[in-house]
Amino acid sequence: MWRSAVLALGAASLAHSSDSECPDTYQTISGLDFDMYCGQNQPFWDLVPQAGGAAITTTENTMEDCMDRCATERPLCFGVAFNFDAGVCWFKNDTFTYLPSAASNSSDTNLAVARNSELQPYDTACPFKNGTVQEENGLNFTIHCNQDIVGADYCPWASPALNCLFHATSLQNCMDLCTKAQDLCEGVAYNPGMENGYGNCYAKYNISNGYVPTGPAPGANGRPVIHAAVAHMPTIKEVCKENQVITSENGTGYTLSCNQNQPGNDLSQFHAATIQDCVSACEEYSLGKCVGVILDTEMKNGFQNCYLKSGIGSPLPNSQGYVLALQGGTVSSSSSSSSSPSSSSPTSPPTTTPSSSSGGGSSSKAWIAGPVIGGIAALGLVGALFWFLGRRRRRDAGTPMAAQGGESEGLAKNNSGVAYGPVDAKYRYSSPPNSGSQGDQTPMYEMESQDRHELPTQRDLAPVELPGYNPHTV
């Protein structure tokens, strides 16, 4: 996952190699160019601390390390003499330049001169209005002109250690480097005059220590001009669900793994607000095969929190907040058994086909047919001979269904003739009260029975058809 500082800065440099003790030219990790004079030494012109004292020297492994160290030294370093036998690096001050008359051949020393044009101070005026918000690479910064952020300097790259200081050509360039820093950069302090060295852009991991005034002219208040910019870090509210499958716009499935960080195999890196944005970038990447992504939701490793992957590595422990999404997931869908009830489901609507035992009609209305037909027959009979028969017909019409051998007592039936449970006593048909008058029958039982038993599932169909269904569930 870690990118090299060379790629981060966009600097093209020669490879650091012990076999290359004295190339013709060299560009440091931070972008400073040197011209080499191999097998030569030019004594004097040594750099001393700003407060005075002995010449500044360090012990380095290679000539390249010596030049990289020069680019980070303060005050500003203009060249080096490296004794490769002893591994001692001597730094040169701002009056140094290569003079053939002053140089001498050496069997153990190489000389290098930084290009003077790259060491000239930049415009020290604040490029933005104080207090304004400026955007860089999708990240907003508040500008603090002629102010320095107190402390909290850090090395923003995992390696190499000599690249702990950026070089920036402007405050905007310094802000751009902050958006690419690893670990997370909360703000920057920019020194346009480079009084503190070629590494003039200071990344800050914390901005809570406050500010101190500088400038507005070089040397004012005893401090060089510094302009600061404080980042407004967004909050990412990504909720990871283990093994959830999400799809890209092209329909490719990506399976999520929560709290998974697998370094290496990085194709590209940028900021993404959601795992969906990160996955979309993977689909659009054309410089290599992207098979998955990692999203750092807490931006622990920097604002550029989306890593496109050509492969996966070994997972790191303690990877809270990282989300891995790999191609090959299958979007789940509801099965047919979950979307439709089985044949034995009690919530299936009843059929409207009458049962063979219902006599061709519904059981709840069968008992009405008797008195109706009897009434018509009574009107057609003439004479006293038929009076007795008409009276008996009307009496038989009031006989309960159970007594007629129809339905089983205590069980109501749907229209298909299937008994579905005992009926409450108040909804059963019963003989008229013992008043001796058929007019005393109360019709409310028939109507309630018809409403509750004729089509028992009609009023309850909607809430019970699919009790586990949720239209918002994937």
C-alpha positions in Angstrom: 0.0 0.0 0.0 2.8 2.3 0.7 4.0 4.4 -2.3 7.5 5.4 -2.6 8.3 9.1 -1.9 9.7 9.5 -5.4 6.3 8.7 -6.9 4.5 10.8 -4.3 6.5 13.9 -5.2 6.5 13.2 -8.9 10.3 13.5 -9.0 12.4 11.6 -11.5 15.7 10.6 -9.9 18.5 8.2 -10.5 18.2 4.9 -8.6 20.1 4.9 -5.3 22.8 2.3 -5.7 26.1 1.7 -4.0 27.5 0.8 -7.4 26.7 4.3 -8.7 29.2 6.2 -6.5 29.5 9.2 -8.7 26.9 9.7 -11.5 27.2 12.8 -13.7 24.0 14.3 -12.3 21.6 13.4 -9.5 18.2 14.5 -8.3 17.3 14.1 -4.7 14.1 12.5 -3.4 12.8 16.0 -2.8 13.6 17.2 -6.3 16.9 19.2 -6.0 19.3 18.7 -8.9 23.1 18.3 -8.4 25.9 18.4 -10.9 28.7 16.0 -10.0 32.5 16.4 -10.0 33.9 12.9 -9.4 37.3 12.5 -7.8 37.5 16.1 -6.8 37.5 18.1 -3.6 37.1 21.8 -2.9 37.9 22.6 0.7 36.3 25.5 2.7 33.0 27.2 1.9 31.6 24.9 4.7 28.1 25.3 6.1 27.9 26.3 9.7 24.8 26.4 12.0 22.8 29.7 11.9 24.0 30.4 15.5 27.7 29.9 14.4 30.2 27.2 15.3 31.9 24.3 13.6 31.2 23.1 10.1 28.2 20.8 9.7 29.0 17.2 8.8 27.1 14.0 8.9 28.0 10.3 8.4 26.3 8.8 5.3 26.5 5.5 3.5 26.6 6.7 -0.1 27.1 9.9 -2.1 23.4 9.9 -2.9 22.5 9.9 0.8 24.9 12.8 1.3 23.1 14.9 -1.4 19.6 13.8 0.0 20.8 15.0 3.4 21.9 18.4 1.9 18.4 18.9 0.6 17.0 18.6 4.1 19.7 20.6 5.9 19.1 24.0 7.5 20.3 26.6 6.8 20.1 26.1 3.1 22.8 23.8 1.7 24.3 24.6 -1.7 26.6 21.6 -2.2 28.5 18.6 -0.7 31.9 17.0 -0.5 31.6 13.3 0.3 34.6 11.3 1.5 33.5 7.8 0.5 36.3 6.1 2.4 35.3 7.6 5.8 31.6 8.1 4.9 31.8 11.7 6.0 29.5 14.3 4.3 30.5 18.0 4.3 27.9 20.6 3.5 28.6 23.9 1.5 27.1 27.3 2.2 25.4 29.9 0.0 28.7 31.3 -1.3 29.8 28.0 -2.7 30.2 27.3 -6.5 32.5 25.1 -8.4 35.8 26.7 -9.1 38.2 24.6 -11.2 41.1 26.7 -9.8 40.1 26.0 -6.2 39.3 22.3 -6.8 41.8 19.5 -6.5 41.9 15.9 -7.5 41.1 13.4 -4.8 41.2 9.6 -4.5 38.6 9.5 -1.7 36.2 12.4 -2.3 33.5 13.4 -4.7 32.1 16.9 -5.1 28.5 17.9 -6.0 27.1 21.3 -6.5 23.3 22.1 -6.2 21.9 24.0 -9.1 21.7 27.6 -7.9 18.6 28.4 -9.9 16.6 26.0 -7.8 17.7 27.5 -4.5 16.4 31.1 -5.2 13.7 32.3 -2.8 10.1 32.4 -4.0 7.7 35.4 -3.6 7.1 35.8 0.1 3.7 37.5 -0.2 0.7 35.5 1.0 -1.0 34.2 -2.2 -4.5 34.1 -0.7 -6.5 36.4 1.5 -6.1 35.6 5.1 -8.9 33.5 6.6 -10.3 32.3 3.2 -10.9 28.7 2.4 -9.1 27.2 -0.6 -9.6 23.8 -2.2 -6.8 21.5 -3.3 -7.4 18.0 -4.7 -10.8 17.9 -3.2 -9.7 19.0 0.3 -10.5 22.4 1.8 -7.9 24.5 3.6 -8.2 27.6 5.7 -5.4 30.1 5.0 -3.4 31.7 7.8 -1.1 34.3 6.3 2.2 35.2 8.1 1.5 32.5 10.7 3.3 29.3 11.6 1.7 26.3 13.2 3.4 25.5 16.5 5.2 22.1 16.5 3.7 18.8 15.3 6.1 18.4 12.4 6.3 14.8 11.2 7.8 12.6 8.5 4.8 12.1 6.1 6.3 9.1 4.2 7.0 5.6 5.5 10.3 5.6 3.7 12.9 6.8 3.0 13.7 8.8 6.2 15.5 11.5 4.3 12.3 12.7 2.7 10.7 14.0 5.8 10.7 17.5 4.4 8.8 18.5 1.3 10.0 21.1 -1.2 7.2 23.3 -2.5 7.2 26.1 -5.1 4.1 27.7 -3.6 1.7 27.5 -0.7 -0.8 25.8 -3.1 1.9 23.3 -4.0 2.5 22.7 -0.3 -1.2 22.1 0.2 -1.2 19.6 -2.7 1.6 17.6 -1.1 -0.4 17.6 2.2 -3.3 15.9 0.4 -0.9 13.1 -0.7 1.0 12.7 2.5 1.1 9.5 4.6 0.2 9.4 7.4 -2.7 11.9 7.6 -1.6 15.6 7.2 -3.8 18.0 9.1 -2.1 21.1 7.8 1.1 22.7 6.5 3.5 25.5 7.1 5.2 27.0 4.0 8.5 28.9 4.0 8.8 30.6 0.6 12.2 32.2 1.3 13.8 28.7 2.1 15.7 30.3 5.0 15.2 27.0 6.8 16.4 24.9 3.9 15.3 23.4 0.6 12.7 21.4 2.4 10.4 24.4 2.9 7.0 22.7 3.3 6.3 21.3 6.8 3.6 18.7 7.2 1.7 18.8 10.5 0.0 15.9 12.2 -1.8 18.1 14.7 -2.9 21.8 14.6 -4.2 22.1 18.1 -1.0 23.8 19.4 -2.0 27.1 17.9 -0.1 29.6 15.8 2.8 32.1 16.1 3.2 35.2 13.9 5.9 35.5 11.3 7.0 38.1 8.7 5.4 39.8 6.9 9.0 40.5 5.7 11.9 38.1 5.9 13.6 38.4 9.2 10.7 40.2 10.9 10.1 39.2 14.5 13.3 37.1 14.2 11.4 34.6 12.1 11.4 33.9 8.3 8.1 34.4 6.5 5.7 31.4 7.0 2.2 30.9 5.7 0.0 28.2 7.1 -2.9 26.2 5.7 -5.2 24.0 7.9 -7.1 21.1 6.3 -10.8 20.5 6.9 -11.0 16.8 7.0 -14.2 15.2 5.9 -16.0 12.5 7.9 -16.6 9.3 6.0 -19.8 7.5 7.2 -19.3 4.2 5.5 -21.0 1.2 7.2 -19.4 -2.1 6.2 -21.5 -5.3 6.2 -19.4 -8.5 6.1 -19.8 -10.4 2.8 -22.2 -7.8 1.4 -22.1 -7.7 -2.4 -22.2 -4.3 -4.1 -22.3 -3.7 -7.8 -20.4 -1.2 -10.0 -22.2 0.7 -12.7 -21.1 -2.0 -15.1 -22.8 -4.6 -13.0 -19.7 -6.2 -11.6 -20.1 -7.7 -8.1 -17.7 -6.8 -5.3 -17.8 -8.7 -2.0 -16.9 -6.7 1.1 -14.6 -7.7 3.9 -14.6 -5.5 7.0 -11.5 -4.4 8.9 -9.2 -5.8 6.2 -6.0 -4.0 5.1 -3.8 -5.9 2.7 -0.8 -3.8 1.6 0.9 -4.0 -1.7 -0.2 -4.4 -5.4 -1.3 -0.8 -5.6 -2.2 0.5 -9.0 -3.3 4.0 -8.0 -4.5 6.0 -5.0 -6.9 8.9 -4.5 -9.6 10.2 -2.2 -13.1 8.5 -2.1 -16.0 9.4 0.1 -17.6 5.9 -0.2 -16.7 2.3 -1.1 -19.0 2.7 -4.1 -16.9 5.6 -5.4 -13.8 3.5 -4.8 -15.2 0.6 -6.7 -16.3 2.8 -9.6 -12.7 4.0 -10.0 -11.5 0.4 -10.1 -13.9 -0.2 -13.0 -12.6 2.8 -14.9 -8.9 2.2 -14.4 -7.2 1.5 -17.7 -3.5 1.3 -16.9 -3.7 -2.2 -15.4 -6.1 -4.9 -14.2 -7.9 -3.7 -11.1 -9.3 -6.7 -9.2 -10.4 -4.9 -6.0 -10.0 -1.9 -3.7 -9.3 -1.0 -0.1 -11.0 2.0 1.5 -9.4 3.6 4.6 -12.6 5.0 6.1 -10.7 6.7 9.0 -8.0 8.1 6.6 -5.3 6.9 9.0 -2.8 6.8 6.1 -3.8 10.0 4.5 -6.5 11.9 2.6 -6.0 9.7 -0.4 -7.8 6.8 1.1 -8.8 4.6 -1.8 -6.3 2.1 -3.1 -6.9 0.3 -6.4 -5.4 -3.2 -6.3 -3.9 -5.5 -9.0 -3.9 -8.3 -6.4 -4.3 -9.0 -2.7 -1.5 -9.5 -0.2 -1.4 -10.7 3.4 -3.9 -9.0 5.8 -2.5 -6.8 8.5 -3.7 -7.0 12.1 -5.4 -4.1 13.8 -7.0 -2.9 10.6 -10.0 -1.3 12.1 -11.8 1.0 9.6 -10.4 -0.5 6.4 -12.9 -2.0 3.9 -11.7 -4.5 1.3 -13.9 -5.0 -1.8 -12.9 -7.8 -4.2 -14.4 -8.6 -7.6 -16.3 -11.9 -8.0 -19.2 -11.4 -5.7 -22.7 -12.5 -6.7 -25.6 -10.3 -6.0 -28.1 -12.2 -3.8 -31.8 -12.2 -4.7 -34.9 -13.5 -2.9 -35.6 -17.2 -3.6 -39.0 -18.3 -5.0 -39.8 -20.1 -1.8 -39.4 -16.9 0.2 -41.5 -14.8 -2.2 -44.5 -17.0 -2.5 -46.3 -19.2 0.1 -46.3 -23.0 -0.1 -49.4 -25.0 -1.0 -50.0 -25.8 2.6 -49.9 -22.2 3.7 -53.0 -21.3 5.8 -52.9 -17.8 4.3 -53.7 -19.0 0.7 -56.9 -17.5 -0.6 -59.8 -20.0 -0.6 -61.1 -21.3 -3.9 -64.6 -20.2 -5.0 -65.5 -23.7 -6.1 -68.3 -25.1 -3.9 -67.8 -28.4 -2.2 -69.7 -31.5 -3.2 -71.4 -31.6 0.2 -72.7 -28.1 0.1 -75.5 -29.0 -2.2 -74.4 -26.6 -4.9 -74.4 -23.6 -2.7 -72.6 -22.1 0.3 -73.4 -23.7 3.6 -74.1 -20.4 5.3 -77.1 -19.8 3.0 -78.5 -23.3 2.6 -80.9 -23.0 5.4 -82.6 -19.9 3.9 -83.8 -21.8 0.8 -86.2 -23.8 2.9 -88.5 -21.0 4.2 -88.4 -19.2 0.9 -89.5 -22.2 -1.1 -92.0 -23.1 1.6 -93.5 -19.6 1.5 -94.0 -19.8 -2.3 -95.6 -23.3 -2.0 -97.9 -22.1 0.8 -99.3 -19.3 -1.4 -100.1 -21.9 -4.1 -102.0 -24.3 -1.9 -105.7 -24.0 -1.6 -107.9 -25.4 1.0 -107.5 -26.7 4.4 -106.1 -30.0 3.2 -102.8 -28.4 2.3 -102.7 -26.1 5.4 -101.1 -28.8 7.6 -98.4 -29.6 5.0 -97.6 -25.9 4.6 -97.2 -25.5 8.4 -94.8 -28.5 8.6 -92.7 -27.2 5.7 -92.2 -23.9 7.5 -91.3 -25.7 10.7 -88.7 -27.8 9.0 -87.1 -24.7 7.6 -86.0 -23.7 11.1 -84.2 -27.0 11.8 -80.4 -26.5 12.4 -77.9 -27.6 9.7 -76.4 -30.2 12.0 -79.7 -31.8 12.6 -80.1 -32.1 8.8 -76.9 -34.0 8.5 -75.1 -31.2 6.7 -71.9 -29.8 8.2 -70.0 -31.1 11.3 -71.1 -29.3 14.4 -68.8 -26.7 15.7 -66.6 -26.5 12.5 -67.0 -23.7 10.0 -66.0 -24.5 6.4 -64.7 -22.3 3.6 -66.1 -22.5 0.1 -64.0 -25.5 -0.8 -65.6 -27.4 2.1 -62.4 -27.6 4.2 -63.1 -27.2 7.9 -60.8 -24.5 9.4 -61.7 -24.6 13.1 -64.4 -24.4 15.6 -66.8 -21.5 15.4 -67.4 -19.3 18.4 -70.9 -20.1 19.9 -72.3 -16.7 19.2 -71.6 -17.1 15.4 -73.2 -20.5 15.1 -76.8 -20.8 13.8 -79.2 -21.9 16.5 -82.9 -22.5 16.8 -85.1 -19.5 17.3 -85.9 -18.6 20.9 -88.7 -20.5 22.7 -91.1 -17.6 22.2 -93.1 -19.7 19.7 -92.8 -17.0 17.1 -90.5 -17.2 14.0 -90.5 -13.4 13.9 -88.4 -13.4 17.1 -85.3 -14.8 15.2 -82.5 -12.3 15.3 -80.9 -11.9 11.8 -77.6 -10.5 13.2 -76.2 -14.0 13.5 -76.6 -14.7 9.8 -75.0 -11.4 8.8 -72.0 -11.8 11.2 -71.6 -15.4 10.2 -71.6 -14.4 6.6 -69.1 -11.7 7.1 -66.7 -13.7 9.2 -67.1 -17.2 7.8 -68.2 -16.9 4.1 -64.8 -15.6 2.9 -62.6 -15.6 6.0 -59.4 -14.5 4.3 -60.8 -11.6 2.3 -60.4 -9.0 5.1 -57.2 -10.5 6.4 -55.5 -11.2 3.1 -53.2 -8.2 2.9 -51.5 -8.4 6.4 -51.0 -12.1 6.5 -50.3 -13.1 2.9 -46.5 -12.8 3.3 -45.8 -12.2 7.0 -42.0 -12.1 6.5 -41.9 -9.8 3.5 -40.2 -6.5 3.6 -40.1 -4.5 0.3 -36.9 -2.8 1.4 -35.0 -6.0 2.1 -32.5 -7.1 -0.6 
